[in-house]
């Protein structure tokens, strides 16, 4: 039986996939926002929204805690403080990217191995969140200009690191003793699927 908390979490992951498609739509030249600066600003907005969804997803089924932390996201700019707020509520809020490797145990098909650090770490999360916020403000014509070339170069790397973070990851939801393994897509379809690991065993959807 599906549990509402993990279903809501998977819905957030689907939203992230849709927003990633918007990034791709702009970045690969299929679409644009009339000229390059506004196109890059539009992409950066989607990246920032994705980061907020990643951060908040583990609280999605806990309305009181979600609203408390979300108000901080809405009103504060310091991503480092925001992540600390989240860690106080759910120390394991951040996705843990893993790789499924063949198991030597005939009773176990695969075992989970930590992914190499080619993904968006919490430290990089803070940097990217700030950078995506900075581009939302107008350039000071008398001061330092926005470095659009920096964003043009960095956005593909940020996108790939976010995908590497989420493509196959573990998550611990607030109030749940076990953990979930999340597949952002599988060969059978393009939907998000989850596998629950708890003391009683494994279930999947």
C-alpha positions, 0 to 999 in steps of 0.5 A: 500500500502506498504511503501518502508521504512518499507519494507526495515526495515523488510528486515533487520529484516529478515537478523537478523533472518538469522544471529540468525540461524547461531548462533544457528547452531554453538551453538547447536553443529550442526556445528562448526568452527573446534575448540571451540575458533574459533566457539565462535569467529564466533558466537560473530561476528554474534552477533556484526553484529546483533547489528549493524543491530538493531542500523542502521535499523531505518535509512535504508531508509534515505541514507544520514543519514545512510551512515554518521552514518555507517561510524562511526560504521566502524571506531569507537569502542566506542558503547556508542558514536555511539548510541549517534550519532544515537539518534541525528539523530533519538531519537527513533531508538531503538526498544521498546519491547511490549506484546500484552494483551487482551483489555477490549474494545470490539472495540480493540482486544489487547492493547500494554504493555511494556515488562519487562526488560528481553530484551537487553537494550541500556545499555546492547547493549553497553556492548555486542557490546564491548565484541563481539569486544574484542574477535575479537583480538588475545590473547596476549600470554604474557598478559591476555587471552581471557576468552572463558568460559565467552563467552560460558556462556554469548552468550545464554543469549545475544541471548535470550535477543536479541530475547526478544527485537525484537520478538514483538516490536515498531519502529519509522522510521525517517521521519514517524509521527506514529509508526510500530508494528513488529512481527518477525514471526506469526502463518501464516508463519515465515516471518516478518510482520508489522502493521502501527499505524498513525493518520489515523488508522492502516494498516498491512502486 
